[in-house]
Amino acid sequence: MNWTKYKLSIILCTVLVTWGVSCLIAEFNYRVRPETPLCAFKLEDCGDSIYHLDFLGESISFALPPDQVRQFADSEQMRNYREQGAVILDSASRDIKALRNFIDSCLQW
């Protein structure tokens, strides 16, 4: 039960911070830079393995060689990350279902 409260608190804080940042960027775009709105994060594929990244108004362009990208994507480390991600998503979905059941049981009282 205690872990559920902690997880709910973390989710609520994350949602509130994300909502606050979203409102802040929207207000900044409305008042300060309406002609060129600020985007928090933008990644563009410019073709030929060249990417352009914008992060809060700062720009960087970089190239990724296709062979290295393919080797990295097929590496043992990435396979392990994918497996760990699947386990974490499975656990999170079970926690969300348990939280939903808990909220439903509380609302039925």
N, C-alpha and C positions, 0 to 999 in steps of 0.2 A: 504494500500500500504506500509506503514512504517513497519508493522509487517512482511510482506513478505520479505522485505529487511533484517530485523533482523534474521528471520528464515533462509534465504539463507546464511547470514553471518555465523551463527552458524553451519549450515551444512557444509559449505566450510571449516571453521576452524577445525571441527571435522575430516573431510576427510583428511586434510593436516597433522594434528597431528598423525592420525592413519597411514598414509602413511610414515611419518617420523620415527615413532617407528618401523614400519615394516622394513624400509631400515636400520635403526640402528642395529636391531637384526640380519638381514641378513649379514651386514658387520662385525659385531662382530663374528658371527659364521664362516665367511670366514677367518678372520685374526687372531683371538685370540684362538678360540676353535673349529677348524675344526674336531677334532676327536670325540668330544662330543658336538654337537650343543646345544645352549641355546634355550629353548622353553619358550615363554612368559607365557603361561598358559596351563596346562594339568591336566585333571581330569580323573582318571582311576577307574573303578569298579573292585575291586579285588575279588569280590564274598563274600557271607555271610555278606552282609551289611557293608563291609569294603571298604573304598575309599582311594585313594592315590592322593594327590594334589601336583603338582609342580608349583611354581610361581617364575619365574625368577631365577631358580637354587635352590631355597629353597624348601624342601620337608616336607610334613606332611601327616601322615596317621591317619584316624579316622574311628570310627564305628558308624553307625546310626541304632538303634534298629528299626526293621520293624514296630512294633506296633506304635511307636511314629511318624515315618514318615507318616504312613497311617492316623493317627489321625490329624497330622498337615496339610496334603494335603486335608483332608475332612473338615477342620475347617471353621468356618464362616469367619475368617480373610482372608484365602486363596481364598474363594469364592468371597469376596469383591475385592481382588487384581486382580483376573481374570476378573471380570466385569469392573474394572477401566482400566485394560490393554486393554480390547476389545474396550472401549470407546476411549482411547488414540490412538490405532491403527487406528480406524475408522476416527478420527479427522486428524491424520497424513496422511492417504491416501487421504482424501479430500484436505488437504493442498498441497500435492505433485501433485495431479491432477490440482489444481488451478495454481500452479507454472509452470507445464508443459504447460498449456493453455497460461499463460502469456509469457513464453519463445517462444512458437509457434507464438503468435501474434506479438512479437517483431521481430522475424526472418522474418515474412511476410512483414514487412515494407521494 
